[in-house]
Amino acid sequence: MAKGWKERSILPGFGLTMGFTVMYLSLIVLFPLSAIFIKTSGLSWEQFWHTITDARVVASYKISFGTAIGAALVNTVFGFVVAWVLARYSFPGKRFVDALVDLPFALPTAVAGIALTTIYSKNGWVGSLLEPLGIKLAYTPFGIMLALTFIGIPFVVRTLQPVVLELEKELEEAAVSLGARRWRTFTRVIFPQLLPPLLTGFTLAFARAVGEYGSVVFISGNMPMKTEIAPLLIMTKLEQYDYAGATSIALVMLVISFLMLLVINYLQWRANRFNTTA
């Protein structure tokens, strides 16, 4: 009886659920992505290559991917600190801080962009204090990275927080009792367990940032060759009814993002395998 119950699935059988999975992913993911390839195929190879290697387009790729990676790295470091504090310590206002982490999820990205521009522009509350020091955030790549950091921090914190909660404090205490210092305890006991979720958080933050538009379009200043992001260039070409040009840029972003995600997933798999065998 017990064996039959273990083999029984709550949901319908594999055939039905697998069919639904393939159909759902095809409608939501595969068909829209295939439309990019189909629309781009209307261009000749010379036209496609000329579009994606244009100096303005290449500069937008560098801005988009560079700031997305930078913001994801910042979020990985400080997101870990926030997740650790929320998971390990009790303090007045903890619930408020915990709810504050999810604010970028609920706030419209355009509103976030306007707010950040207002605060960090030359005449803003923070920008006016940084201006005499020669530090300029708004309308620079650093301003873009700031906006991407804002919208990406919840992904890292919410990925790490449950893992930190499940860490066994006994392992840390055992390491300390054996003479390990704090840094050695962190690098040998804690960090190996947190590396897979850290990579997952980085991946989610990067994926969210690389295609971001609303929060960036205001604070970037949209200066070609300097602060123009690829999603904005795609929107510009769509407004000009250059659909093939827009999908060409989108296709390159899709391929680069997919390859980067493959590499990150491979590193995550290696980290999980290492923890399993260790």
Contacts in CASP RR format, 6 or more apart in sequence:
PFRMAT RR
TARGET T0000
AUTHOR 0000-0000-0000
METHOD contacts of the structure
MODEL  1
MAKGWKERSILPGFGLTMGFTVMYLSLIVLFPLSAIFIKTSGLSWEQFWH
TITDARVVASYKISFGTAIGAALVNTVFGFVVAWVLARYSFPGKRFVDAL
VDLPFALPTAVAGIALTTIYSKNGWVGSLLEPLGIKLAYTPFGIMLALTF
IGIPFVVRTLQPVVLELEKELEEAAVSLGARRWRTFTRVIFPQLLPPLLT
GFTLAFARAVGEYGSVVFISGNMPMKTEIAPLLIMTKLEQYDYAGATSIA
LVMLVISFLMLLVINYLQWRANRFNTTA
11 17 0 8 1.000
33 254 0 8 1.000
35 247 0 8 1.000
36 247 0 8 1.000
36 250 0 8 1.000
36 251 0 8 1.000
36 254 0 8 1.000
37 251 0 8 1.000
39 243 0 8 1.000
39 244 0 8 1.000
39 247 0 8 1.000
40 48 0 8 1.000
40 244 0 8 1.000
40 245 0 8 1.000
40 247 0 8 1.000
40 248 0 8 1.000
40 251 0 8 1.000
42 244 0 8 1.000
43 51 0 8 1.000
43 244 0 8 1.000
43 245 0 8 1.000
43 248 0 8 1.000
47 244 0 8 1.000
48 248 0 8 1.000
51 57 0 8 1.000
51 244 0 8 1.000
51 245 0 8 1.000
51 248 0 8 1.000
51 249 0 8 1.000
52 248 0 8 1.000
52 249 0 8 1.000
52 251 0 8 1.000
52 252 0 8 1.000
55 225 0 8 1.000
56 224 0 8 1.000
56 225 0 8 1.000
56 228 0 8 1.000
56 233 0 8 1.000
57 230 0 8 1.000
57 233 0 8 1.000
57 249 0 8 1.000
59 224 0 8 1.000
59 225 0 8 1.000
59 226 0 8 1.000
59 228 0 8 1.000
60 228 0 8 1.000
60 229 0 8 1.000
60 230 0 8 1.000
60 232 0 8 1.000
60 233 0 8 1.000
60 249 0 8 1.000
61 230 0 8 1.000
61 252 0 8 1.000
61 253 0 8 1.000
61 256 0 8 1.000
63 141 0 8 1.000
63 144 0 8 1.000
63 226 0 8 1.000
63 227 0 8 1.000
63 228 0 8 1.000
63 229 0 8 1.000
63 230 0 8 1.000
64 210 0 8 1.000
64 211 0 8 1.000
64 229 0 8 1.000
64 230 0 8 1.000
64 231 0 8 1.000
64 253 0 8 1.000
65 210 0 8 1.000
65 256 0 8 1.000
66 141 0 8 1.000
67 141 0 8 1.000
67 144 0 8 1.000
67 145 0 8 1.000
67 148 0 8 1.000
67 209 0 8 1.000
67 229 0 8 1.000
68 148 0 8 1.000
68 206 0 8 1.000
68 209 0 8 1.000
68 210 0 8 1.000
68 211 0 8 1.000
68 212 0 8 1.000
69 206 0 8 1.000
70 145 0 8 1.000
70 148 0 8 1.000
71 145 0 8 1.000
71 146 0 8 1.000
71 148 0 8 1.000
71 149 0 8 1.000
71 152 0 8 1.000
71 205 0 8 1.000
71 206 0 8 1.000
71 209 0 8 1.000
72 148 0 8 1.000
72 152 0 8 1.000
72 201 0 8 1.000
72 202 0 8 1.000
72 203 0 8 1.000
72 205 0 8 1.000
72 206 0 8 1.000
72 209 0 8 1.000
73 202 0 8 1.000
74 145 0 8 1.000
74 149 0 8 1.000
75 149 0 8 1.000
75 152 0 8 1.000
75 153 0 8 1.000
75 155 0 8 1.000
75 156 0 8 1.000
75 201 0 8 1.000
75 202 0 8 1.000
75 205 0 8 1.000
76 156 0 8 1.000
76 198 0 8 1.000
76 201 0 8 1.000
76 202 0 8 1.000
76 205 0 8 1.000
78 153 0 8 1.000
79 153 0 8 1.000
79 156 0 8 1.000
79 157 0 8 1.000
79 160 0 8 1.000
80 156 0 8 1.000
80 160 0 8 1.000
80 194 0 8 1.000
80 198 0 8 1.000
82 101 0 8 1.000
82 153 0 8 1.000
82 157 0 8 1.000
83 156 0 8 1.000
83 157 0 8 1.000
83 160 0 8 1.000
83 161 0 8 1.000
83 164 0 8 1.000
84 160 0 8 1.000
84 164 0 8 1.000
86 94 0 8 1.000
86 97 0 8 1.000
86 98 0 8 1.000
86 101 0 8 1.000
86 157 0 8 1.000
86 161 0 8 1.000
87 161 0 8 1.000
87 164 0 8 1.000
87 165 0 8 1.000
88 164 0 8 1.000
101 153 0 8 1.000
101 154 0 8 1.000
101 157 0 8 1.000
101 158 0 8 1.000
102 154 0 8 1.000
102 158 0 8 1.000
104 112 0 8 1.000
104 150 0 8 1.000
104 151 0 8 1.000
104 152 0 8 1.000
104 153 0 8 1.000
104 154 0 8 1.000
105 154 0 8 1.000
109 151 0 8 1.000
109 212 0 8 1.000
109 213 0 8 1.000
109 214 0 8 1.000
109 215 0 8 1.000
110 214 0 8 1.000
110 215 0 8 1.000
110 217 0 8 1.000
110 218 0 8 1.000
112 147 0 8 1.000
112 150 0 8 1.000
112 151 0 8 1.000
112 214 0 8 1.000
112 215 0 8 1.000
113 147 0 8 1.000
113 214 0 8 1.000
113 215 0 8 1.000
113 216 0 8 1.000
113 217 0 8 1.000
113 218 0 8 1.000
113 219 0 8 1.000
114 218 0 8 1.000
116 138 0 8 1.000
116 143 0 8 1.000
116 146 0 8 1.000
116 147 0 8 1.000
116 150 0 8 1.000
116 215 0 8 1.000
116 218 0 8 1.000
116 219 0 8 1.000
117 138 0 8 1.000
117 218 0 8 1.000
117 219 0 8 1.000
118 124 0 8 1.000
119 125 0 8 1.000
119 126 0 8 1.000
119 127 0 8 1.000
120 126 0 8 1.000
120 127 0 8 1.000
120 130 0 8 1.000
120 137 0 8 1.000
120 138 0 8 1.000
120 143 0 8 1.000
120 146 0 8 1.000
120 219 0 8 1.000
121 127 0 8 1.000
121 138 0 8 1.000
121 139 0 8 1.000
122 128 0 8 1.000
122 131 0 8 1.000
122 136 0 8 1.000
122 138 0 8 1.000
126 137 0 8 1.000
127 135 0 8 1.000
127 137 0 8 1.000
127 138 0 8 1.000
130 136 0 8 1.000
130 137 0 8 1.000
136 142 0 8 1.000
137 143 0 8 1.000
137 146 0 8 1.000
137 219 0 8 1.000
138 219 0 8 1.000
138 221 0 8 1.000
139 219 0 8 1.000
139 220 0 8 1.000
139 221 0 8 1.000
139 223 0 8 1.000
139 227 0 8 1.000
140 227 0 8 1.000
141 226 0 8 1.000
141 227 0 8 1.000
143 219 0 8 1.000
143 220 0 8 1.000
144 216 0 8 1.000
144 219 0 8 1.000
144 220 0 8 1.000
144 227 0 8 1.000
144 229 0 8 1.000
146 219 0 8 1.000
147 212 0 8 1.000
147 215 0 8 1.000
147 216 0 8 1.000
147 219 0 8 1.000
147 220 0 8 1.000
148 209 0 8 1.000
148 212 0 8 1.000
148 215 0 8 1.000
148 216 0 8 1.000
150 215 0 8 1.000
151 208 0 8 1.000
151 209 0 8 1.000
151 212 0 8 1.000
151 215 0 8 1.000
152 204 0 8 1.000
152 205 0 8 1.000
152 208 0 8 1.000
152 209 0 8 1.000
153 205 0 8 1.000
155 201 0 8 1.000
155 204 0 8 1.000
155 205 0 8 1.000
155 208 0 8 1.000
156 198 0 8 1.000
156 201 0 8 1.000
156 202 0 8 1.000
156 204 0 8 1.000
156 205 0 8 1.000
159 197 0 8 1.000
159 200 0 8 1.000
159 201 0 8 1.000
159 204 0 8 1.000
160 194 0 8 1.000
160 197 0 8 1.000
160 198 0 8 1.000
160 201 0 8 1.000
163 193 0 8 1.000
163 194 0 8 1.000
163 197 0 8 1.000
164 194 0 8 1.000
167 190 0 8 1.000
167 193 0 8 1.000
167 194 0 8 1.000
171 189 0 8 1.000
172 185 0 8 1.000
172 189 0 8 1.000
172 190 0 8 1.000
175 184 0 8 1.000
175 185 0 8 1.000
175 188 0 8 1.000
175 189 0 8 1.000
176 185 0 8 1.000
180 188 0 8 1.000
180 189 0 8 1.000
192 271 0 8 1.000
192 274 0 8 1.000
192 275 0 8 1.000
192 278 0 8 1.000
193 275 0 8 1.000
195 271 0 8 1.000
195 275 0 8 1.000
196 268 0 8 1.000
196 271 0 8 1.000
196 272 0 8 1.000
196 275 0 8 1.000
199 264 0 8 1.000
199 267 0 8 1.000
199 268 0 8 1.000
199 271 0 8 1.000
200 268 0 8 1.000
202 264 0 8 1.000
203 261 0 8 1.000
203 264 0 8 1.000
203 265 0 8 1.000
203 268 0 8 1.000
206 260 0 8 1.000
206 264 0 8 1.000
207 257 0 8 1.000
207 261 0 8 1.000
210 253 0 8 1.000
210 257 0 8 1.000
211 230 0 8 1.000
211 231 0 8 1.000
211 253 0 8 1.000
212 229 0 8 1.000
212 231 0 8 1.000
213 229 0 8 1.000
213 231 0 8 1.000
213 232 0 8 1.000
213 235 0 8 1.000
216 229 0 8 1.000
216 231 0 8 1.000
216 232 0 8 1.000
217 229 0 8 1.000
217 232 0 8 1.000
220 227 0 8 1.000
220 228 0 8 1.000
220 229 0 8 1.000
220 232 0 8 1.000
221 227 0 8 1.000
222 228 0 8 1.000
222 232 0 8 1.000
230 249 0 8 1.000
230 253 0 8 1.000
233 249 0 8 1.000
234 246 0 8 1.000
234 249 0 8 1.000
234 250 0 8 1.000
235 246 0 8 1.000
237 243 0 8 1.000
237 245 0 8 1.000
237 246 0 8 1.000
237 249 0 8 1.000
238 246 0 8 1.000
END
